[in-house]
């Protein structure tokens, strides 16, 4: 096997392995939250901060992730980010309240940087295969999260709940080993700069003042807002309508899995289609969301079929806007550094919007669980996402 082939295989494994750990450390912990609360002698509600902290880290660090990227290059930046994820996971496996908080913060910082770096990494090393590697990366994100969700219950029953924290600590170590293997001898693709104005373009313009960049932020922000709000409140809404826990679990799982077919098909399709074809796909993605929003006005039912249909339509719509924004970060930029700036800006602003969603919905739910306020807001967000995505399609390069 030639050195180039080994490097290619190593990078392929690195993309898949890194993607698999982009969500699992965050989405798995709530599954053992009760046992964790009992061990720490605190209420489950007081541990809600452990699911909020990563989102706060995404919000704070995404916009500045391009700075180390420009200073030390993508190889070292990726390695340090994976190391932060590993250290955070190890510290979190030591079950005390301080270590849980510190570990979760480090995990959030590591993933926040990796969220920004992966589109740049793909742009730098696979400029002609952005569609293929974006598909692999996005697919592995869902697969990794789904796999941990599936194994958690049997592992907890067989070996105790602490074993899940140990597995979550070992997994990043494997990813680090794969990354070290893949990056050894790998040529640095980014030009390292000591310029203090790293977060600006060659013309001196901040990405935040570039009007072409804002539709990317709005597209990514709308899907983040809906996704995090639904993750927090969709099960609660179904429980309010008297669906049993088993049915709710199945419906939520299907919602998560709807991303897999979208991630497999869309990146290549979006790159191959022209502006008109892309616009049609955007309208179809929006239409799924609008139909689901319309159904919410008639939600007074405990029908499994109704809520499963709702889950499928919302899942398809949100998954589409996520993969569309992620793919366009690389397609609509000329170089990996600009990709990182655009991705960082969109994710920082997007997670700010996402942080507002669960609380705002909770307030509306408290006033009236089936009120039209939240339903109208949902429809408006979908419409805004469609308009922003169409503006992205019309943009040549940022």
N, C-alpha and C positions, 0 to 999 in steps of 0.2 A: 504494500500500500504506500503510495507516494505521500510526501509530507503535506502537499496541498490538499489531498483527499482527506487525510487525518484531520487537518485544520477545519475543513468544511464540515466533516461529521461532528467534530467537537463543537463548532459553533451552532450547528443544528440542535445538538443535545442541550447546549446552553440556553438557547431560545426557549425550547420546550420546558426544561427544568425550571428556569427562572419564571416563566409564565405560570407554571403550576403552583408557585408559592406567592403569587401576587394577591390572592384573596384568602386562601385557606387559613393563614395565621389569624385573620380577623373574623372570618365567618364561622370558624370551628369553635372558638371559645364560648359563644353564647350557648352551645349545646351542653356544656358542662357547668353553666353558670350557677345552678342550684347547689351542686356539690362543692363548688369553689366558695360560694357564700357561706355554706355550712362550715367549711374548714376554717375560714377566716372569721367566723362568728359575726357576720354582718348580714344585712338584708340584701336580697337580689337587686333591689332598686338602687342601692348605693354602689353597685358594681357596673351600673350603666355607663359610668365614665370610661370603662375599659373598651367599650364599643365606640364611644365618642372621640377618644383621644387620637386614634389613627386618622380620623377625618380632619381633626384640627391640625395634625402634622402635615397632611396633604395640602391643606389650605395655606399653611405658613411656608412650607419649604418648596413647593412646586415651582413658584415663580423665581426662586434663586438657584434652582438645580443646575442651570446652565453655567453658573460661575465656576464651580469646580471642574465642570466638563471642559471649559476653555483653558483653565489653568493647568490641569494635570492630564487631560486627555480622556478618551472614553474608556480605555482599558482599566486604568487605575480607578476611575470614577465608578465603574460598574463593580469592580472588586471590592471597593470600600463600602458600597451600598449593600452588597450581599453580606459582607462582614458585619455591618450594623444589624441586619436582619438576623444573622446567626447569633450574635451576642445578645440581642434582645430576647430571642427565643430561649437561650440558655438561662438568662437571668430570670425570665418569667417562669421557668420550670421550678425555681425555688419559690415555694408558695408562701409568700408574706405579702401584705398590702404594699409596702414600699417597692419590693422587687417586681410585683405585678405591674405597678405604675411605670417604673423605670423601663422594664422590659418592653411594655406596650409602646412607650414613647420611642424607643430605639427602633422597634419594628416599624412603627409608623413613618419615622424619618427615612429608614432604608427603602421602604416600599414607595414613598413619595418620590424619591430620587429615581428609582427604577421605573416608575410610571412614566417619567419624563425621558429617561435615557433609552428605553427600548425602541421607540420609533426612530430615534437618532441612530442607534446601533444598527437597526435594519437598513436605514437609509445609507449609512456609511459602508457597510460590508455587503449588502445585497441590493444595490441601487436598481438593478434590472429585475429583481424578484420581490419587490415590496409586497405585492399581493400574496404571494405564497407564504412568506415568512410572517406577515401580519396575521394571516389565517392561522398558522401554527401557534403563534403566540397567544392569540385571542382564544383559540380552541383549548389550549392547554390551561389557560386561566379558569375557564368553566369546568374543565375536566378535573383539575386539581381540587377546586372547591367542592365539586360534586363527590369526588372520591373520598375526601375527608369527611364529608357529611354522611356518606354511606358506612364508613368503617367505624365512626365514633361510637355508635351504640354497641355493636358487638365487642369492640375493644374495651369499652368501659365495663361491660358485663363480665368479660373474661379476665381482665387484668386491673381493673380499677380506673377511676377517672384521671389520676395523675399520669397514667401511661400515655394519654393523649398529648399532654404537655411535653412528655419526653420525646414522642414521635415528632411533634412540631419543632423540637430542638434538633433532632437528628437530621430531619429533611433539609434544612438550610446548609448543614455541614456537607451533605451530598452535593447540593447545588454548588457550593464553594469549590469542592473538589473537581466537579465538571468544568467550572469556569476557569480554574487554574490550568487544567489540562488543555482547554480550548484556546486560552489566551497566550499560552507559552509560545513564543516565536511569532505571535500575531503582530502584524505591522499596525502602528497607530495611524488611524485615518483622519484624525482631526489635527489641525494646526494649533499647537499650544501657544497661548498668548498671555503676556503679562499686563496687557492693557487694562486699566481700571474701569473702562467703559465696556465691559464684557457683555452686559445685557443690552447693548445697542447694536444696530446694524452697522455695516461698513460706512453708511452715509451719516452715522451718528444718531439715527432715529431710534427711540425706544420702541419696543414691540407694542407697548401699551398705547402709544400715540399713532400706531399704524391702523388706519380705518379698515384695511383689508383683513386684519387679524380678528376683529371683533365678532364677525359672524361665526368663526370657529369657536370662540369662547361661548357664545350664546347657544350654539348647537350642542356643545359638550355639556354646558351648564344645565340646559333643559332636561337632557336625559339623566344627568346626575341627580337633579332635583327630584324627578319622578322616581328614579330607581331607589334612592335612599328613603324617600317618603313611603313608597310601597313596601319596601323591606321592613319598615317599622310598623306600618299600620294595616297592610292588607290582611294579615292573619287576624288582627283584632277586629277588623270590619266583618270578616267572615264569621268569626265567633259571635259577634253581635247578632248576626242573622241565624244563629243556632246551627251552624255546621259543626259536625263532630271533629275532634282533634285529628283523627286519622285522615279524614277527607281534606282537612286544611293542610296537613303535611304533604299529601299527594299533590294538591293544587300548587302549593308553593314550590315543590320540587320541579313540577312541570314548567312553572314560570322561569326557574333558573335554567332549565335545560333548553328552553326555546332559543337561547343564544347560540347553541352549538350549530344547528343547520345554517343560521344566518352568518356566523363567523366562517363557516366552511365555503360558502358560496359568494358572499358579497364582495370581499376585497378584489378578487380577480374581475368580477363582473363590473365593479365600479371603475376599474382602470381601463377595461376594454371598451366600455360604452362611451359614446360621445356625450356632449352636454345635454342633448335632448333626452337620450336614454337614461342618463343619470337623474334628470328631473322627473321622469316617469317613476323611477324606483323610489325617489324621495316622496312623491305623492302617494304611492302605495304604502310606504312605511307610515306616513302620516294618517292615511285612511284607516289602517288597522287601529291606530291609537284613537282616532275620532269615533270609530264604531264602538270601541270599548268604553270611551267616555260617554257616549250616548246611552249605552246599556246601564251605566251607573244611575241614571235617572229613574230606572225601573228595577232597582236592586232589592226591593222588599221580598226576597225569596231565599229559601235555604236549599234551592235546587243545586245539586252537584254539577249538573251539565251547564247551568248558567255561569257559575263561578269558574268552572274549568275553561269555558269559552272566553270569559273575561281575562283569565290568566294567560291563555295562549295569545290573544290579540295584543294585550299590553306587553307581554314578553317579546313578541316579534317586533313591535314598534320601538321599544326602548333599546333592544339589542341592535336594531338597524342603525339608530342614530349614534350609538356608541361606536360601532365598527366603522361607520361612515366618517365620523370625526377622526378616529384613530388612523384610518387609512389616509385621509386627506392631509394629515400633518406631514407625512412624507412626500406625498404626491405634489402638493402645492408649494413646496419649498425647494430651493436650489441646492442647499448644502445641509449636512447634518447639524451644524451649529444653529442655523435658522430654524430647523426642525425642532431642536431642543427649546429654543426661545418661545416658539409658537406653542409647542406642547405644554411648556411650563406655564405660560400665560393662561391658556385655555383651561388647564386643570386647576390652577390656583383660583381663578374666577369661578370656575364650575363648581368646585367643592365649597366655595363660599355660599353659592346658591343652594347647594345640596344641604349645607348645615342649617339653613333656614327652614327647609321643607318639613321635617318631622314635627318640629315645635309648632309651626303654623297650622299644620293639619290637626295636630293634637288639640289646639285651641278650638278649631272649627268643629272637631268631633265632639268635644266636651259640650259645646253649645247645642249642636244637633248632629248626631251620628250620621244621619242620612240627608242632611241639609244640602241645598243646591249650591251653596257657596264653594265648597271644595270641588264639586263636579264641574262647575263653570271654570274654576281656576285650572283644573286639569285640562279641559278643552283648549283654553287659551294658551297654555304652555305648549301643547302639541302644535297648535297653529304657529306660534312663534318659532318653534323648532324647525318646522317645515320652511318657513320664510328664510330663516338664517341658513339652513342647509342649501336652499336654492341660491342664495348669495355666495356661498362657498363654491358651489358648482360653477358659477359665473366668473370666479376669480382665477386668473391664470397662474400667477405666482405671488406669494407674500414677500 
